[in-house]
């Protein structure tokens, strides 16, 4: 009840602490602010989205495409690998990296197809709910924005992980069947680490697709924006990096140090692309003889046995910045998507 006001005399104001307390009480009790955990309903969102992803027609078509191309690339590579069985201690890993004309290697196929699969999973994750006018109905349930967005991302990442694990098992089984030998322990460990890097790489593109699905209300626009960014990094980024490096670090033909500086600058700019980070990580893991990604000085070659593979620990030290950058990019992009979604109007 409001205190009585008498002839020109107003009731004294409440203290600011009591006013703030009353404001919070009213805010939490009468305006619909959430109570309890913000992750209420997370399991239901993940289960629903995961089932939808696995049973959708577009995902089945993409799975069939990737498995057929993977089989073709591996089968053509195994024909060449059989000639070096017994000579190479990591012959099983060559299934992923060896190519035979006219087909590229399985690794090249994955670098091309993983972003497509991830974009397909995420380009309509949020704006699709708006277009179907189901967003307000979903949030009217005991499901908060936090749980909805995180659930969609986790479901997409789980779908991508299941897809890649199945493909990895398929390739390993095909190698055992056609080569007639089992992989060694280090080969299995390297291929598992490669699988983790592939999931992180796909997670980056999934986060990009979800971010664009929040920024753009049209699903066609978000899909086109995601594919355009992928095309930029996959095709045009090395050329752009070369031009930018030429401006930042111009080359003096009479000074070899400027050439080294220009190469280092170009390499640093190229590593802003998730495609480059994934390619370098995969190459170091699947090709143990890889010792560096930059220029090799003569002083670095002293005492080195040509073609000798690096131990797994040294390969991990080599690719640790790339792998950490992929994971950091995934977290950063999803954080941007989370902030954009929290600031977005969701009422129908």
C-alpha positions in Angstrom: 0.0 0.0 0.0 1.1 3.5 -0.7 1.6 5.7 2.3 -1.1 8.4 2.7 -0.3 11.9 1.5 -1.8 14.8 3.3 -2.4 18.3 2.2 0.9 19.1 0.4 3.0 16.9 2.6 4.6 14.0 0.7 5.6 10.7 2.3 9.4 10.3 2.8 11.3 8.5 0.1 12.7 5.1 0.8 16.4 4.6 1.2 18.2 3.6 -2.0 19.1 0.2 -0.6 15.5 -0.6 0.1 14.5 0.8 -3.4 17.0 -1.5 -5.1 15.8 -4.5 -3.1 12.2 -3.8 -3.9 13.1 -3.4 -7.6 14.9 -6.8 -7.6 11.9 -8.3 -5.8 9.5 -7.0 -8.3 11.8 -7.8 -11.3 12.1 -11.4 -10.2 8.5 -11.9 -9.1 6.4 -10.0 -11.6 8.2 -9.5 -14.9 9.2 -13.0 -15.8 12.9 -13.1 -15.0 14.2 -16.6 -14.9 14.5 -18.5 -11.7 16.8 -21.5 -11.2 19.5 -22.8 -13.5 19.8 -21.1 -16.9 20.5 -24.6 -18.3 17.0 -25.9 -17.7 15.9 -27.7 -20.8 19.4 -28.1 -22.2 19.1 -31.9 -22.4 15.8 -31.7 -24.2 17.2 -29.2 -26.8 20.3 -31.3 -27.5 18.2 -34.5 -27.9 15.7 -32.9 -30.2 18.3 -31.2 -32.4 20.6 -34.3 -32.5 17.7 -36.5 -33.6 16.7 -34.0 -36.3 20.2 -33.7 -37.6 20.8 -37.4 -37.9 17.4 -38.1 -39.6 17.4 -35.1 -42.0 17.5 -35.8 -45.7 20.2 -33.2 -46.4 22.5 -34.8 -43.8 22.0 -38.3 -45.2 22.9 -37.0 -48.7 26.0 -35.3 -47.4 27.1 -38.4 -45.5 26.7 -40.5 -48.6 28.7 -38.0 -50.6 31.6 -37.9 -48.1 31.7 -41.7 -47.6 31.8 -42.3 -51.4 34.5 -39.7 -52.0 36.5 -41.0 -48.9 36.3 -44.6 -50.2 37.4 -43.5 -53.7 40.4 -41.5 -52.3 41.4 -44.3 -49.9 41.1 -47.1 -52.4 43.2 -45.2 -55.0 45.8 -44.4 -52.3 46.1 -47.9 -51.0 47.2 -49.1 -54.5 50.3 -47.0 -54.1 50.8 -47.7 -50.4 51.1 -51.5 -51.0 54.5 -50.9 -52.7 56.1 -49.5 -49.6 54.7 -51.8 -47.0 57.6 -52.9 -44.7 59.7 -49.8 -45.7 57.7 -47.1 -43.9 57.0 -47.5 -40.1 53.9 -45.2 -40.6 52.5 -46.8 -43.7 48.9 -46.8 -42.3 48.9 -43.0 -42.0 49.5 -42.7 -45.7 45.9 -43.7 -46.4 45.0 -40.2 -45.3 47.7 -38.2 -47.2 48.7 -40.1 -50.4 46.9 -39.0 -53.6 46.6 -40.6 -57.0 45.6 -38.7 -60.1 42.9 -37.6 -60.8 41.7 -37.9 -57.2 43.1 -35.7 -54.4 44.1 -37.2 -51.0 41.6 -38.1 -48.3 42.9 -35.2 -46.2 42.2 -32.7 -49.1 38.7 -34.1 -49.3 38.1 -33.6 -45.6 39.5 -30.0 -45.7 37.0 -29.3 -48.4 33.9 -31.2 -47.1 34.0 -30.6 -43.3 33.1 -26.9 -43.6 30.2 -27.8 -46.0 28.8 -30.3 -43.5 29.2 -27.9 -40.5 27.6 -25.0 -42.4 24.7 -27.3 -43.4 24.2 -28.1 -39.7 24.2 -24.5 -38.5 23.1 -22.0 -41.2 19.4 -22.1 -40.1 19.8 -23.0 -36.5 18.3 -19.8 -35.2 16.7 -17.9 -38.1 14.9 -21.1 -39.0 13.0 -21.0 -35.7 12.0 -17.4 -36.5 10.9 -18.2 -40.0 8.8 -21.1 -38.7 7.5 -18.9 -35.9 8.5 -21.4 -33.3 11.1 -19.3 -31.4 8.6 -17.6 -29.0 6.8 -20.9 -28.4 10.1 -22.7 -27.5 11.1 -19.9 -25.1 7.6 -19.9 -23.5 8.5 -23.4 -22.2 10.9 -23.7 -19.2 13.8 -23.3 -21.6 16.0 -20.2 -21.5 18.0 -18.6 -24.3 21.2 -20.0 -22.8 20.0 -23.6 -23.0 18.5 -23.1 -26.4 21.6 -21.8 -28.1 24.1 -24.0 -26.3 21.9 -27.0 -27.0 21.8 -26.3 -30.7 25.6 -25.9 -30.8 26.3 -29.0 -28.8 23.9 -31.0 -30.9 25.5 -29.8 -34.1 29.0 -30.6 -32.7 27.9 -34.0 -31.5 26.4 -34.8 -35.0 29.7 -33.7 -36.6 31.7 -35.8 -34.2 29.5 -38.9 -34.8 29.9 -38.3 -38.5 33.7 -38.0 -38.4 34.2 -40.9 -36.0 32.1 -43.1 -38.3 34.2 -42.0 -41.2 37.5 -42.5 -39.3 36.4 -46.1 -38.3 35.4 -46.7 -41.9 38.9 -45.6 -43.2 40.7 -47.6 -40.5 38.7 -50.7 -41.3 39.2 -50.3 -45.0 43.0 -50.0 -44.5 43.1 -53.1 -42.4 41.1 -55.0 -45.0 43.1 -53.9 -48.1 46.6 -53.7 -46.6 46.3 -56.9 -44.5 47.9 -55.4 -41.4 46.9 -53.6 -38.3 48.0 -50.1 -37.4 50.7 -49.6 -34.7 49.9 -47.9 -31.4 51.5 -44.5 -32.4 49.6 -44.6 -35.7 46.3 -45.0 -33.9 47.2 -42.2 -31.4 48.2 -39.9 -34.2 45.0 -40.6 -36.2 42.9 -40.0 -33.0 44.5 -36.6 -32.5 43.9 -35.9 -36.1 40.2 -36.7 -35.5 40.1 -34.3 -32.6 41.6 -31.6 -34.8 39.0 -32.3 -37.5 36.2 -31.9 -34.9 37.6 -28.6 -33.7 37.9 -27.4 -37.3 34.3 -28.3 -38.0 33.3 -26.6 -34.8 34.8 -23.4 -36.0 32.6 -23.5 -39.1 29.6 -24.6 -37.1 30.0 -21.5 -34.9 30.4 -19.3 -37.9 27.2 -20.7 -39.4 25.2 -20.2 -36.2 26.5 -16.7 -35.8 25.3 -15.8 -39.3 22.0 -17.5 -38.6 21.6 -15.0 -35.7 22.7 -12.0 -37.5 20.6 -12.6 -40.7 16.9 -13.5 -40.5 16.9 -15.0 -44.0 18.3 -18.6 -44.1 19.4 -18.1 -47.7 21.4 -15.1 -46.7 23.1 -16.8 -43.7 23.9 -19.8 -45.9 25.4 -17.6 -48.6 27.4 -15.6 -46.1 28.9 -18.7 -44.5 29.7 -20.2 -47.9 31.2 -17.0 -49.1 33.5 -16.8 -46.1 34.5 -20.4 -46.6 35.3 -19.7 -50.2 37.4 -16.7 -49.2 39.5 -18.7 -46.8 39.7 -21.8 -49.1 40.6 -20.1 -52.4 41.5 -16.4 -52.1 43.1 -16.1 -48.7 46.6 -17.1 -49.8 46.6 -14.5 -52.5 45.2 -11.8 -50.1 47.9 -12.7 -47.6 50.6 -12.4 -50.2 49.4 -8.9 -51.2 49.1 -7.7 -47.5 52.5 -9.1 -46.7 54.0 -7.2 -49.7 52.6 -4.0 -48.2 53.6 -4.7 -44.6 57.1 -6.2 -45.3 58.3 -5.1 -48.8 61.1 -7.1 -50.3 64.5 -5.7 -51.0 66.2 -7.9 -53.7 69.6 -7.0 -52.2 68.7 -7.9 -48.6 67.8 -11.6 -47.9 66.5 -10.7 -44.5 63.6 -8.8 -46.1 62.6 -11.9 -48.0 62.5 -13.9 -44.7 60.5 -11.2 -43.0 58.0 -11.1 -45.9 57.6 -14.9 -45.8 57.0 -14.8 -42.0 54.5 -12.0 -42.4 52.6 -13.9 -45.1 52.6 -17.1 -43.1 51.2 -15.3 -40.0 48.4 -13.7 -42.1 47.6 -17.1 -43.7 47.2 -18.6 -40.2 44.2 -16.3 -39.6 42.4 -18.9 -41.7 41.0 -22.0 -40.0 41.8 -23.9 -43.2 45.5 -23.2 -42.9 45.5 -24.1 -39.2 43.8 -27.4 -39.9 46.0 -28.2 -42.9 49.2 -27.6 -40.8 47.9 -29.6 -37.8 46.9 -32.5 -40.0 50.1 -32.6 -41.9 52.3 -32.7 -38.8 50.2 -35.5 -37.2 49.8 -37.7 -40.3 53.2 -37.1 -41.8 55.7 -37.6 -38.9 58.6 -36.5 -41.0 57.2 -32.9 -40.9 59.6 -30.8 -38.9 58.6 -27.2 -39.6 56.1 -25.1 -41.5 58.4 -22.2 -42.3 61.8 -21.7 -43.9 64.5 -24.2 -43.0 67.9 -22.8 -42.3 71.1 -24.8 -42.9 71.9 -24.6 -39.2 68.6 -26.5 -38.5 69.7 -29.4 -40.7 72.9 -30.1 -38.9 72.8 -33.6 -37.3 69.4 -34.4 -38.8 68.7 -37.7 -40.4 66.9 -37.0 -43.7 63.4 -38.4 -43.6 63.6 -39.5 -40.0 60.1 -39.2 -38.3 59.6 -37.0 -35.3 58.4 -38.5 -32.0 54.8 -37.9 -31.2 55.7 -35.5 -28.4 57.7 -33.3 -30.8 54.9 -33.3 -33.4 52.6 -32.1 -30.7 54.9 -29.3 -29.7 55.0 -28.3 -33.4 51.3 -28.1 -33.9 50.2 -27.0 -30.4 49.8 -23.3 -31.5 47.6 -24.3 -34.4 45.4 -26.6 -32.4 45.1 -24.1 -29.6 44.1 -21.4 -32.2 41.4 -23.6 -33.6 39.9 -24.2 -30.2 40.2 -20.6 -29.3 38.6 -19.5 -32.5 35.7 -21.9 -31.8 35.2 -20.4 -28.3 35.5 -16.8 -29.6 33.0 -17.3 -32.4 30.5 -19.1 -30.2 30.8 -16.3 -27.6 30.0 -13.7 -30.3 27.0 -15.7 -31.3 25.9 -16.0 -27.7 26.2 -12.3 -27.1 24.3 -11.5 -30.4 21.5 -13.9 -29.5 21.1 -12.5 -25.9 20.7 -9.0 -27.3 18.2 -10.1 -30.0 14.4 -9.6 -29.8 12.7 -12.9 -29.9 9.0 -12.0 -29.5 6.9 -13.0 -32.5 
